[in-house]
């Protein structure tokens, strides 16, 4: 009988009696590798914490759809926590404010919410719970610095910039920061800026187009490793060498594809992003907030790069031989 009483006491304890934490993740898209890595991290945080349920919403790279999904989820009353990979850092704010007003713990991953995506050391929206991600201004600047570094050995260095979209909210400040820094170096010229929608196929196509008018290209810098992978195929098909003696390639993402290419000397570098850690740390913060526990609300992941620098290069990867990215795309 004593044994039965003991079991009853355990089952009625706080871990079992408490209502589950229900977290909604609003992703970029269901077929987006970055989103899926964030979702994996969130699920692992939920599993560790116990009694946490996660539901995913496919934003389909559509800011309006994502906005409506947040509003509908708030109206459903099913969630006490929400995380978003925002398609618009400012446009989603009214929907986030509705969630906060309803008592939902709300946080953003990758980009901060508010009018200025370059502010990551404080919240711009009252009542937000957490932000885990990167400063877009810093991303553009670090990529520009890497571009300048590889151009040092080139005369009249010609650069192609492959962005996600020149009209995307998250890319506009990156492009501005990149161009402002490059403008300080008269010997470097950005000969073409092309949209790739962060994809391999468009990366391939636009590189083919750029090579038509710029066969003597020196550097391709991209806002997505996936686009660089496509660019490499285009260069190979055109018989153009890559690496130290050819076109230098710089990406964004720190994917397994990029890191392998950097270690082998085919790419110069890639800005390291950690979508798994975004989901994992963001999830831990939301869970802690719902349960009234302490947590670190603002986390800029550039300072936590596993290679000791924002840009992974062959040199710093050699100093961190055991590190391997948790995502690819």
N, C-alpha and C positions, 0 to 999 in steps of 0.2 A: 504494500500500500504506500509505503514511504517513497518507493521509486516512482509510482504514478503521480504523487504530489509534486515530486521534483520536476518531472516532465511538464506538468501543467504550469508550473511556475515559469519555466523557460519559455514556453509557447505564449504566455501572456505578457512577457517582458516587452520593453520598448521597441525592439527590432521587429517584433511581429505585430504588436498592437497598433503601431503608427501607420497612418495612411501612406501609401507608396508615393515617392517623388515621381511625378510624370513630366518628362522633359520632351519638348518638341524641338527638332532640329530642322531649320529651314535652309536647305542647301542651294548651291549654285545650280546644279542639275544632277539627275540620277545617274547619268553616264559620264560624269566628270570625276576623274581620278582624285583630284584634290578634295572634293566633297566626300567621296567614299572613304578616304583616309581619315578625314575629320570624324566621320560617323563611326569608324572603327575605334578611334580614340575615345569618343564619348561612350560607346558601348562598354569598353573596358573599364572606364571610370565608374559606370553604373554597376557593372558586375562586382567590382571591388567594394563599392559602398553597400550593396545589397538593398533589396526592396526599392529598386528604381526601374521605371519603365521608360523606354525611349521610342519615339515615333518620328519618322522621317517624312519631310515634305519636299517634293521635287520642284525647284523653282524654274527649271527649264530655261535658264538664262533670260528670264523675263521679269523685270523689276515690278511691273504691274501685277503679274500673277503672284509674285512673292508677297507683295503688299496685301493682296486679297487673302492669301493663305494665312497670314498672321492675324488679320481681322477675324476671319472665320474661326481660327483656333481659339482666339480670345473669347469669342461669343459662345463657343462650345462649352466653356467652363471645365474642360477636361485636364488642363495643365496647370501646374504650379511653378513650372520653370520653362524658359524658352531660350534657345541659342540660334543665332542667325549668321550665315555667311552672306552678307548683304550685297545685292546687286546695285544698290544705291545707298551710299553712306548717309546722305541727307534725306532722300525721298522716302525712306522707310521710317523716319523718325515719328511721324504721326501715329503709325500703327504700333510702334514700340511704346509710345506714350500711352496708348489705350491699354496695352498689356500691363504696364506699370501701374496705371490707375486701378486696374482690376486686381492688383495685389500679386501679380505674377513676377517672379524673379527673371529679369531679362538681361541677356548679354550678347555681345557680338564677337565674332571670330574673324581673323584676317584684317578687317578694316574697322576703325572706330566709327561710331555713329555720331552724326552732327554735321554742322556746316563746313568744318575744316578737317579733312582726312589726315593732315599733318600733325594734329594734336593727339598725342597718345599718353601724356602724363597726367591727364585729368579727364573727367567725364564732361561732355558737352550737353548731355541730356540728363535732366534731373531724375534721379531714381534708378538709373542703370545699376546693374549688379556687378558686371565684369566685362573686361575687354582683354582678349588674348590674341596677339597678332603682331602687325608690323606697321611702321610709319611709311606711308607711300612716298613721301619726299625723300626719305633716306634710301629707299629702294632705287629710285631714279638716280640719286647721287652716287651710290655705290657702284651701280652699273656703269655710270659715266667714268668714274675713277678707274675702273678696270679697263674700260675702252682706251682711256688715255695711256694707261700702263703698257698695253700691247702696241699702241701706236708709236711709242718712243723710238722703236727701231725702224720705223717706216717714214719715208719722205712723202709729204702730201697725202696723208693717210685718208683713205676713202672708207666711210662707214655706212652700212645699211642698218636702220633701226626697224625691227619687226615688233610691233606692239600688238596687244590684243585687239583693241579698237580705239581709234583716235577720238571717238565720241563717248567712250565708256567713262563713267564717273571715276573709277579707280585708276584709269590710265592717264587721264588728263594731267594730274599733278606729277605723275612719274615722268611723262614726256617733258613737261616744263622744267623740272629739276635736271633732267638729263641734258637738255639742250642748253640750259643756262651755264652748266659747268663746261660742256664741250666748247662753247663759244669763247672761252678764255684761251683756247689753243688754236691760233690761226692756221696751223699746219694740218689740222684735222677738219674734215668736211663730211657732214651727214648728207650723203647724196640721195638717199631715198628713205622715206618712212612709210611703212606698209602695214595694213591691218591683216592679222592672221586668225583672229578669233581664238587665239591660244591653241591652235590646232596644227597637227603634223601636215595634213594635206595642203592647207593654205600656205603653210610655211614653205613647202616645196614649190608651190606654184608661184608665189610672189618672188621667191629667190630666182627662179628661172627668168622671170620678167626683169628683175633688177640686173641680172647678168647680161641681158641683151644690150643695155646702155652703159653698163659699168663692168666690163670684163676684167678690169684691173682692180676689183674690189679688194680691200685689205681686211675688213672686220665686219662681222655680222653680230650685232647685239640684239637680244630678244627679250621680251617680257614673258616668255614661256619656253621651258626646255623642249616641249613638244614641237614648237615651231622650229627650234634649232635642229632637232632631229630631222625634220622635213627638209630644212635648208641644206643639211649635210648630204642628203640623198641627191638634191638638185646639183650641188657642187660636184659630187662624184660623177654624175651622169654627164656633166659638161667637161669632165676631165680636169677640173680645178682642184689643186692640192689644198688640204686643210692642215692646220697646225702651225708650228713655228715658221715653216718655210712657205706657207700658203695663207689661205684665209683663216683668221683667228675667229673662233666661235665662243660667244658668251651668252649664257642663258639665265633663266630665273626659275627657281623651283628646288634645286638640289635633289633631283630625282635620281633613282638608281641608274637610269640611262646616262644622265649627265655625269655622275660621279665616275662611272666606269670609263666614259670617254675622256674625262679629265685625267684620270690615273694613267690612261694609255697615251696621253699626249695629243689626242685628236681635237679636244676642246681646251680653251684656255681656262674657263671657269664658269661658275653658276652661283647666283645669289641663293643662299640656303634658306629654304622655307620648310616648316615642319607642321604640315596639316594634321598629322596624327596627334601631336602634342597640343595643338590648338583645341581639338575636340576633347582630348583627355583632361587638360588643365581647365578648360572652360566648363566641362562637365563637373569636375571636382568642386569648382567654385559655386556653381549653381546649386549643387546638392548641399554643400556646406551652408549656403545662404538660406535655403529652405529649412534646414534643420537647426538654424541658429548657431552654427559653428564658425570659427575664425577662418579666414582665407585671405589671399593676396588678390585684390580686385583688378589691378592693372598690371598686365604682363607683356612687355615688349620683347618678343622672342629674338630679335636681332642680337641682343646682349647675351643670349643663351646659345649662340651658335655652337654646335658640337665640334667645329673645326677651329674655333678661336677667332674667327673673322667672318664678316658678312658674306664674302665671296669665297667659295671653295675653289682652291687652285691646286695644281699638282704638288706644290711645295707644302702647303698646310695639310693636305691629305696624307702626305708621306709622314707627317708628324702625328697623324691620328689614323694609323693603319687599321684599327679595329672598328672604326665607325662605318656604318652602312645605313643609307636612308630607309625609312619605313614606307616609302611610297614610290610609285612610278607613274608615268603617264604617256 
